[in-house]
């Protein structure tokens, strides 16, 4: 299963909890996506190890100035998997105040790749 964003992983955690609490109930398909059930079948019903795998995922926090499209998310996720690692998901937030670029938090380190500081400084200089 392809983990892209923290929101997707959070939904999957909820579904696994539902499956674990209703292992023997036929209603599980009503509240769990078909893709999750298919993935569980591939894993031969091993919910415990799947849950452990999900709990061990690391998060890269990415704040953007815009709401990313599905294509953007797939592109960012592919880059992260290639350059950072397979067991990493994106925790994407939107903050229009950062103007352009992105802010990234990884392993407790913050990097600001936005243009907001320079744009705000330019505006202040123009208004002075």
C-alpha positions in Angstrom: 0.0 0.0 0.0 1.3 3.4 -0.9 1.4 5.9 2.0 1.4 9.5 0.8 0.1 11.8 3.5 -0.5 11.9 7.2 -4.3 12.3 6.6 -4.3 9.1 4.5 -2.4 7.3 7.2 -4.7 8.6 9.9 -7.7 7.3 8.0 -6.0 3.9 7.6 -5.3 3.8 11.3 -9.0 4.3 12.0 -9.9 1.6 9.5 -7.4 -0.9 11.1 -8.9 -0.1 14.5 -12.3 -0.8 13.1 -11.1 -4.1 11.6 -9.4 -5.1 14.8 -12.5 -4.4 16.9 -14.8 -6.1 14.4 -12.8 -9.0 13.1 -15.7 -11.3 13.1 -18.5 -8.9 12.0 -19.7 -8.8 8.4 -20.4 -5.0 8.7 -16.8 -4.0 8.3 -17.1 -3.4 4.6 -19.6 -0.6 5.3 -17.1 1.5 7.2 -13.8 0.4 5.6 -12.7 1.2 2.1 -12.5 -1.7 -0.4 -8.8 -0.9 -1.0 -8.0 -1.4 2.6 -9.8 -4.7 2.7 -7.9 -5.8 -0.4 -4.6 -4.8 1.1 -5.5 -6.7 4.3 -6.2 -9.8 2.2 -2.8 -9.5 0.5 -1.3 -9.3 4.0 -3.2 -12.5 4.9 -5.2 -10.7 7.7 -2.1 -9.7 9.7 -3.5 -6.6 11.3 -1.1 -6.4 14.1 2.0 -6.2 11.9 0.3 -3.8 9.5 -0.6 -1.5 12.4 3.1 -1.7 13.7 4.3 -0.8 10.2 2.0 2.3 10.1 3.0 3.3 13.7 6.7 3.3 12.6 6.2 5.7 9.7 8.1 9.0 10.0 6.5 12.3 9.1 7.9 15.1 7.0 6.0 18.3 7.8 5.5 20.5 4.7 3.7 23.8 4.8 2.7 25.3 1.5 1.2 28.6 0.4 -1.5 26.8 -1.6 -3.7 23.7 -1.5 -1.8 21.0 -3.4 -3.4 19.0 -6.1 -3.3 15.2 -6.1 -0.6 15.5 -8.8 1.4 17.8 -6.5 1.1 15.3 -3.6 2.1 12.4 -5.8 5.1 14.4 -7.0 6.2 15.4 -3.5 5.7 11.9 -2.2 7.8 10.3 -5.0 10.6 12.8 -4.3 10.5 12.1 -0.6 10.5 8.3 -1.1 13.5 8.6 -3.5 15.5 11.2 -1.5 14.5 10.7 2.2 13.2 7.2 2.5 10.3 4.8 1.9 8.8 4.9 5.4 8.0 8.6 5.3 4.6 10.3 4.9 3.9 13.9 4.3 2.1 16.0 6.8 0.9 18.8 4.5 -0.5 22.1 5.8 -1.5 25.2 4.0 -0.6 28.7 5.1 -1.1 31.5 2.5 1.0 33.8 4.6 4.2 32.1 3.5 3.6 33.7 0.0 5.7 31.2 -2.1 7.9 28.2 -1.6 7.6 26.0 1.5 8.5 25.4 5.1 9.8 22.0 6.0 10.3 20.3 9.4 12.2 17.0 9.3 13.8 15.3 12.3 13.2 18.4 14.5 14.9 20.7 12.1 13.0 23.6 10.5 13.9 25.1 7.1 12.1 28.1 5.6 12.2 28.0 1.8 9.4 30.5 1.4 9.7 34.0 0.1 7.6 35.6 2.7 10.4 37.2 4.7 11.8 39.0 1.6 8.4 39.9 0.3 7.3 41.4 3.6 10.6 43.2 3.9 10.2 44.7 0.4 6.6 45.8 1.3 7.9 47.5 4.5 10.6 49.2 2.5 8.1 50.5 -0.1 5.8 51.7 2.6 8.5 53.6 4.5 
